Amino acid sequence: MILGAVQVVRNVADLETAEAPYAQAGFTRSFLEPSLTVHPAKAPLLSGPRPALAMTHLTVADELPVELTAYAGGPPAGAAPFALEADDGLHPQRVVAPTHDPKASGAFWDLLGARADPQGDRRFAGPLAAWRLGLVTPDGPSQRGRTTLDAEGWVLVTVLTTGLVTDLARLGDSGLLGRATEPWTEEVGGRPIEVAIVEGPAGELVEILQVASRR
């Protein structure tokens, strides 16, 4: 079951430079990973070979966290699937996810727990207010097959689940997915997590996380 949106991910050319405005705005670094090996499962979602990435996770009270990534192996490349409406450009309010097919993209977000109100604006359900990220889907060209994790900009919405395998099967059965990774396990911030990434009908990229059992 999807519990809510737990972060948005911005890929940047230089982690230190990108992090500085967040620190000035009151965000706290909850962890830093200076060099993580890029899992092979990510390859179809990257612009080319990327041996490693740096990552930092930033939080501020009662708001959705932001994760910054910076991939090694050259400058950012490819297309970012999202824009972000944010106070001062930093505090996330709503994700902007353009689509050429509102019906298909709407069904995709429905399966991920971002339901539409009568005006068509979407919001993730979640037990914490910070996880109830807003989302809008204006008209835009299809980016399916072209969006990348290593592009400059907002590249991922991350959701937390209690049943990764079940959710992936449900999404796969929908016929809405483009590219999708197999699940893998890695340790980030000292915590083991199970991860998969899926692509929606217009190139939307969503990371699905499940906290793994410690062994």
Secondary structure, DSSP 8 states (H G I E B T S, - for coil): -EEEEEEEEEE-S-HHHHHHHHHHTT-EEEEEEEEEE--GGGGGGSSS---EEEEEEEE-TTS--EEEEEESSSS--SB--BEEEEETTTEEEEEE--BS-HHHHHHHHHHTTEEE-TTS-EEE--SSGGG--EEE--B----TTTB-TTSSEEEEEEEEES-HHHHHHHHHHTT--SSB---EEEEETTEEEEEEEEE-TTS-EEEEEEE----
